[in-house]
Amino acid sequence: VQLVESGGGSVQTGASLKVTCTSSAYTYTYNCLGWFRQAPGKEREEVAGIYIGGGNIYYSDSVKGRFTLSYVSGENTMSLNMNELKPEDSGTYYCAWTTRSSGADCYGRFRRRNFDYWGKGTQVTVS
């Protein structure tokens, strides 16, 4: 599975931005998908994730209520709509994919940042 992120950019505090992940594979029931970010000098952190089979969507506390993960069933894109952006949201945003998972496994992978496939990332800068 090859993943390509797009839609990053530079915005001001309070603005909105949407990043999109395009995959070489189409989503299906057992997929576990996630968004992660990494700021310079910091560890990669989880942002949002979803287990397609159950429709469960997870968010980190830092983005809950501001970010929304969305995907189109049966297609090969996943998006992250980011509102009320803050400077601490800056970083490289990565999408990640695991082709076969379960609800509990997917949440564990999200928390451990343990996915099979990763994109190269797209930069988001909030000033």
N, C-alpha and C positions, 0 to 999 in steps of 0.2 A: 504494500500500500504506500503510495506516495502522496504527501500532503503539502499543499502550498497555501500559505497565509497571505492575505492581502487586506488593504484598507487602513493600514496604520497611517500615522501622520502626526503633525504638531498642532495642538489646540491650546486654548486658554482654559484656565480653571472654570469649571461650571459648564463647559461645552459637552457635546455628545459626539460619539464616534462609533462606527461599526466596523468590526473586523470580520473577515470571512475566511473559512477554511474550505478549500476544494480538494477533494480526495479522488484518487484514481479508482476507488472502489465505491460501490453504492451501499448506503446504510441498510442493514437488515437487523432482525430481531435481537441477535446476540451481541451486537456491537456495543462497546463502551467508548465514549468519546469525551474529550476534555479540553479545556483551555487552561493554560498556565502562563505565568509571566516571570521574568527575571530582570531585576534592576542591576546595574553595575555594582559589583562587590557584594552582592547578596545572593542567597540561595534561590533556586527556582521555587515558586510557590504556586499552589493550586488556586484557580480562580472560579471555574465552573465546570461541571461535568454532567453527563447524562448516560443512563443505561437505556438503550432504545427499547428493549423488551418490556420494561415496566413503565417507561416514561418518567422515571424518577430523575429529577434535576437537582444537583447539589451546587451550592454556592459557598464560597468562603465568607466569613463574617464581614470581612473588609469591603466586600462588594455587594452583599445582600441588599436588595431594595434599589440598587442603582444599575446593576448589570442584568441583562437577560440573555440566556442562551436559547437559540432556536435552531431547528433543523427542519428539513423538508423530508418527510418519510419517503423512502425509496429513491431519493436523489443523492447526490454526492456533495452536498454543501452543508456546512454548519456555520452559524454566525454568532457573534457576541455583540449585542447592542449595549453600549456603555454610555450612561447618562451621569450628569453631575460629576464630571471627572475632576480629580484632584491631582496635585503634583505627585503624590505618593502612588498614583496609578501608573506612573511612567515606567517604561521598561520594554523589553522585547516580549511579545506575546506569541506563544506557541500553541498550536493545536496538536492533539495526540489521539491515537486510535488504537484500540485493541479489538481484534475481529471477533473473538469468542469469549464471552464473559457471562456473568449472571449478576443479579441485583447486588448481592452482598459482595461479590468479587469486585464489581465495578466501583463501589464506594471505597473499598479498601485500596484499590489501585489509585483512585483519585487522591485519597489522603496520603498515600505513599509516593505519589507521582511516578507510578510504575506502569507505563504503557509500552506497547510493542513498537509503535511507529510514531515518529515525531516529524513535524515540519521544521523548516529552517527559521521561522519566526518573522514577525513584522514589528517594526518599531513604533511605539506610541510615546509621545512626549507631551506632557501637560505642564504648562508654565503659568 
